[in-house]
Amino acid sequence: MKTVLTALVLFCSVALVQAAVVGKAVTYQAGDTHLKGYLAFDDTSTQPRPGVLVVHEWWGHNEYARQRARMLAALGYVALAVDMYGDGKTANHPKDAGAFSKAVAGNLPIAKQRFEAAMQLLKADPLTDKSRVAAIGYCFGGGIVLAMARAGEDLKGVVSFHGSLGTNSPAAKGMIKASVLVLTGAADPMANDAAVTQFKQEMAAAGAKFDVISYQGARHAFTNPEADKFAKEFNLPLAYDKQADIDSWQRMQVFLTQVFK
């Protein structure tokens, strides 16, 4: 009987913790583009807390981005999984994903407009401490948050997970306000050694506060458990790396704690 009661208490405790994180679909506008995001937060408190924008992979605003938003909410943040493509559209094939991502990443004014619309929505939420906002991004999203840092967006920090590092608009000296953390795979052909070196040189020349962590053997999309499936289905250089996934998430937590002090 004691074992049953203990199990019941544990079950109820877990249920309560899970119930504290609320996720809801939100809509917003950037120019003529209708955007569909996902807001996640812990509803056990009404106290304002830091906000974090989550920018999706090149597949679009999908369940993976929303899951990461919920994980951030469980850490005590208000998290908004943004929509950079419009209408919440997602891709099921690399050809479409490449076209969607290129249309945004290759057009900085459009990218800024959609990112800033999401940031305004996040700051408008009564649970968000407007003075403490950061952004994280995966793959395409990692490149986007770095582009926003280069453009001088008012962010406390940005974290890029296996994101693209190159740019046609390198940061001007003194332009970057955000602290920058790059978490990349040493075996990622989309962010090779030359790209990492060039990125470090750019950040140093810009006077940015930055750190780059490179995971030996890790390939592109190392944080996404579905990476192996995509790699096999589309013959892409992707691979999930559990150790790199766990370590990069822990480093992000330390980073956010520091930038939100």
C-alpha positions as CSV (number, residue, x, y, z in Angstrom):
1,M,0.0,0.0,0.0
2,K,2.9,2.3,0.9
3,T,4.4,1.7,-2.5
4,V,1.2,2.5,-4.3
5,L,0.7,5.7,-2.3
6,T,4.3,6.8,-3.1
7,A,3.8,6.2,-6.8
8,L,0.5,8.1,-6.7
9,V,2.2,11.1,-5.0
10,L,5.0,11.1,-7.5
11,F,2.5,10.8,-10.4
12,C,0.5,13.8,-9.0
13,S,3.7,15.8,-8.5
14,V,4.8,15.2,-12.1
15,A,1.3,16.1,-13.4
16,L,1.3,19.3,-11.4
17,V,4.8,20.3,-12.8
18,Q,3.7,19.5,-16.3
19,A,0.4,21.4,-15.9
20,A,2.3,24.5,-14.8
21,V,3.6,25.0,-18.4
22,V,1.0,26.4,-20.6
23,G,1.4,26.6,-24.4
24,K,-0.9,28.5,-26.7
25,A,-1.1,29.4,-30.4
26,V,-0.8,33.2,-31.1
27,T,-1.2,35.2,-34.2
28,Y,0.5,38.4,-35.2
29,Q,1.3,40.5,-38.2
30,A,4.5,41.8,-40.0
31,G,3.5,44.1,-42.8
32,D,1.1,42.1,-45.0
33,T,2.3,38.8,-43.7
34,H,0.2,36.8,-41.3
35,L,2.3,34.9,-38.7
36,K,1.5,32.1,-36.4
37,G,3.6,31.6,-33.3
38,Y,3.4,29.6,-30.1
39,L,3.7,31.1,-26.6
40,A,4.8,29.0,-23.6
41,F,5.0,30.0,-20.0
42,D,4.6,28.7,-16.4
43,D,1.1,29.8,-15.2
44,T,1.8,29.2,-11.5
45,S,3.2,32.8,-11.1
46,T,2.1,36.2,-12.4
47,Q,5.5,37.7,-11.8
48,P,7.3,39.1,-15.0
49,R,10.2,37.1,-16.1
50,P,12.7,37.2,-19.0
51,G,11.5,36.4,-22.5
52,V,13.2,34.2,-25.1
53,L,12.4,34.0,-28.8
54,V,12.8,30.6,-30.4
55,V,13.6,30.7,-34.2
56,H,12.9,27.4,-36.0
57,E,15.0,25.2,-38.3
58,W,14.6,25.5,-42.0
59,W,11.7,23.0,-41.8
60,G,9.6,25.9,-40.4
61,H,7.6,26.5,-37.3
62,N,6.9,22.9,-36.2
63,E,6.5,20.8,-33.1
64,Y,10.3,20.8,-32.5
65,A,10.3,24.6,-32.1
66,R,7.3,24.5,-29.8
67,Q,8.9,21.8,-27.7
68,R,11.9,23.9,-27.1
69,A,9.6,26.8,-26.2
70,R,8.0,24.6,-23.5
71,M,11.4,23.5,-22.2
72,L,12.3,27.2,-21.8
73,A,9.0,27.9,-20.0
74,A,9.8,25.0,-17.6
75,L,13.0,26.9,-16.8
76,G,11.1,30.0,-15.8
77,Y,11.0,32.0,-19.0
78,V,8.3,33.2,-21.3
79,A,9.1,31.7,-24.6
80,L,7.8,32.5,-28.1
81,A,8.4,30.1,-30.9
82,V,8.3,32.5,-33.8
83,D,7.1,32.1,-37.4
84,M,9.6,33.4,-39.9
85,Y,7.9,32.0,-43.1
86,G,4.3,33.2,-42.6
87,D,1.0,31.4,-42.0
88,G,2.9,28.9,-40.0
89,K,3.9,27.0,-43.1
90,T,6.3,24.1,-42.9
91,A,8.3,22.1,-45.4
92,N,8.4,18.3,-45.8
93,H,11.2,18.3,-48.3
94,P,14.6,19.9,-48.4
95,K,13.7,21.6,-51.7
96,D,10.9,23.5,-50.1
97,A,12.8,24.1,-46.9
98,G,15.6,25.6,-48.9
99,A,13.3,27.9,-50.8
100,F,11.5,29.1,-47.7
101,S,14.6,29.8,-45.8
102,K,16.4,31.5,-48.6
103,A,13.5,33.9,-49.2
104,V,13.9,35.1,-45.6
105,A,17.6,34.7,-44.8
106,G,18.4,36.3,-48.1
107,N,16.3,39.4,-47.4
108,L,17.5,41.1,-44.2
109,P,14.7,43.8,-44.1
110,I,12.0,41.0,-44.3
111,A,13.8,38.9,-41.7
112,K,14.1,42.0,-39.4
113,Q,10.5,42.9,-39.8
114,R,9.2,39.4,-38.9
115,F,11.7,39.0,-36.0
116,E,10.8,42.4,-34.6
117,A,7.1,41.7,-34.9
118,A,7.6,38.6,-32.8
119,M,9.7,40.5,-30.3
120,Q,7.0,43.1,-29.9
121,L,4.4,40.4,-29.3
122,L,6.6,38.8,-26.6
123,K,7.3,42.1,-24.9
124,A,3.6,42.9,-24.9
125,D,2.8,39.9,-22.8
126,P,2.2,40.9,-19.2
127,L,4.4,38.0,-18.0
128,T,7.5,39.2,-19.9
129,D,10.1,41.5,-18.4
130,K,10.5,43.8,-21.4
131,S,14.0,44.8,-20.3
132,R,15.3,41.2,-20.5
133,V,14.8,39.4,-23.8
134,A,17.1,37.0,-25.6
135,A,16.8,34.8,-28.7
136,I,17.8,31.2,-29.6
137,G,17.7,29.6,-33.0
138,Y,18.3,26.2,-34.6
139,C,19.9,25.7,-38.1
140,F,18.2,28.4,-40.2
141,G,17.1,30.0,-36.9
142,G,20.6,30.0,-35.6
143,G,21.7,32.1,-38.6
144,I,18.7,34.4,-38.1
145,V,19.5,35.2,-34.5
146,L,23.1,35.9,-35.4
147,A,21.9,38.2,-38.2
148,M,19.7,40.0,-35.7
149,A,22.6,40.4,-33.3
150,R,24.8,41.8,-36.2
151,A,22.0,44.2,-37.0
152,G,22.0,45.6,-33.5
153,E,18.7,44.3,-32.2
154,D,18.1,45.1,-28.5
155,L,18.7,41.7,-27.1
156,K,20.5,40.6,-23.9
157,G,21.9,37.5,-25.7
158,V,21.5,35.2,-28.7
159,V,22.3,31.5,-28.9
160,S,22.9,29.7,-32.2
161,F,22.5,25.9,-32.2
162,H,24.2,24.4,-35.3
163,G,23.3,27.6,-37.2
164,S,24.9,29.1,-40.3
165,L,27.8,31.4,-39.5
166,G,28.5,33.3,-42.7
167,T,27.0,36.6,-43.7
168,N,27.0,39.2,-46.4
169,S,26.5,41.9,-43.8
170,P,29.3,41.5,-41.2
171,A,28.8,43.4,-38.0
172,A,30.2,46.9,-37.7
173,K,32.4,47.7,-34.7
174,G,30.3,48.4,-31.7
175,M,27.0,47.4,-33.4
176,I,26.3,44.2,-31.5
177,K,24.5,44.8,-28.2
178,A,23.8,41.1,-27.4
179,S,26.2,38.6,-25.9
180,V,26.6,35.8,-28.4
181,L,26.9,32.0,-27.9
182,V,27.5,29.7,-30.8
183,L,27.1,26.0,-30.3
184,T,28.3,24.2,-33.4
185,G,29.3,20.7,-34.6
186,A,33.0,20.2,-35.6
187,A,31.8,17.8,-38.3
188,D,29.1,20.1,-39.7
189,P,29.9,20.8,-43.3
190,M,27.6,23.8,-43.2
191,A,29.8,25.4,-40.6
192,N,33.3,24.2,-41.4
193,D,36.5,25.2,-39.8
194,A,37.0,28.1,-42.2
195,A,33.5,29.5,-41.4
196,V,34.1,29.2,-37.7
197,T,37.5,31.0,-37.9
198,Q,36.0,33.8,-40.1
199,F,33.1,34.2,-37.6
200,K,35.4,34.5,-34.7
201,Q,37.5,37.1,-36.5
202,E,34.3,39.1,-37.4
203,M,33.0,39.0,-33.8
204,A,36.4,40.1,-32.4
205,A,36.7,43.0,-34.9
206,A,33.1,44.1,-34.0
207,G,34.0,44.1,-30.3
208,A,31.3,41.6,-29.5
209,K,31.2,39.5,-26.3
210,F,31.0,36.0,-27.7
211,D,31.9,32.4,-27.2
212,V,32.0,29.5,-29.7
213,I,31.7,25.9,-28.5
214,S,32.5,23.2,-31.1
215,Y,31.5,19.6,-30.5
216,Q,33.9,17.0,-31.8
217,G,32.2,14.6,-34.2
218,A,28.9,16.4,-34.1
219,R,27.2,17.0,-37.4
220,H,24.5,19.4,-38.5
221,A,21.2,19.4,-36.6
222,F,22.8,17.6,-33.6
223,T,20.1,18.7,-31.2
224,N,17.2,17.3,-33.1
225,P,16.3,13.6,-32.4
226,E,14.7,13.4,-35.9
227,A,17.9,14.3,-37.6
228,D,18.8,10.7,-38.3
229,K,15.5,10.1,-40.0
230,F,15.9,13.2,-42.2
231,A,19.5,12.2,-43.0
232,K,18.4,8.7,-44.2
233,E,15.3,9.9,-46.1
234,F,16.9,12.8,-48.0
235,N,20.6,11.8,-47.9
236,L,21.6,14.9,-45.9
237,P,24.7,15.3,-43.7
238,L,22.7,15.4,-40.5
239,A,23.0,13.3,-37.3
240,Y,21.5,13.5,-33.8
241,D,24.2,13.6,-31.0
242,K,22.6,13.1,-27.6
243,Q,25.7,14.2,-25.6
244,A,26.1,17.4,-27.6
245,D,22.4,18.0,-27.4
246,I,22.4,17.8,-23.6
247,D,25.6,19.7,-23.1
248,S,24.6,22.5,-25.5
249,W,21.2,22.9,-23.7
250,Q,23.0,23.1,-20.3
251,R,25.4,25.7,-21.7
252,M,22.5,27.7,-22.9
253,Q,21.0,27.7,-19.5
254,V,24.2,29.0,-17.9
255,F,24.5,31.7,-20.6
256,L,20.9,32.9,-20.2
257,T,21.3,33.1,-16.4
258,Q,24.4,35.3,-16.9
259,V,22.9,37.6,-19.5
260,F,19.7,38.1,-17.6
261,K,21.4,39.1,-14.3
